[in-house]
């Protein structure tokens, strides 16, 4: 669990408390603020989970890429050049073939 997920959980709980207080007192503004906090918390938790998933799945590939670059620097430079040209041609609207 990362900081975004923790903040999201905090906002979700805070929103539930506000919503319950708004319901108990009949204060529609407090109730609405509570619902908004819960939505914010849900978004934060989703962002945190996505960050964690990316970190868990991309890190091994990044390590492999670093290892390849150290072992074969010229092949890496050629690969980066080809990818760069393909990207430039794609952005200009030309096909790579």
Residue pairs with C-beta under 8 A, 6 or more apart in sequence:
1 48
1 52
2 48
2 51
2 52
3 48
4 44
4 45
4 47
4 48
4 51
5 44
5 45
5 48
5 49
5 52
6 48
7 41
7 44
7 48
8 40
8 41
8 42
8 43
8 44
8 45
8 46
8 47
8 48
9 41
9 45
10 41
11 37
11 38
11 40
11 41
11 44
12 37
12 38
12 41
12 42
12 45
13 41
14 34
14 37
14 41
15 33
15 34
15 35
15 36
15 37
15 38
15 39
15 40
15 41
16 34
16 38
17 34
18 30
18 31
18 33
18 34
18 37
19 30
19 31
19 34
19 35
19 38
20 34
21 27
21 30
21 31
21 34
22 28
22 29
22 30
22 31
22 32
22 33
22 34
23 31
68 75
68 76
69 76
86 96
89 95
89 96
90 96
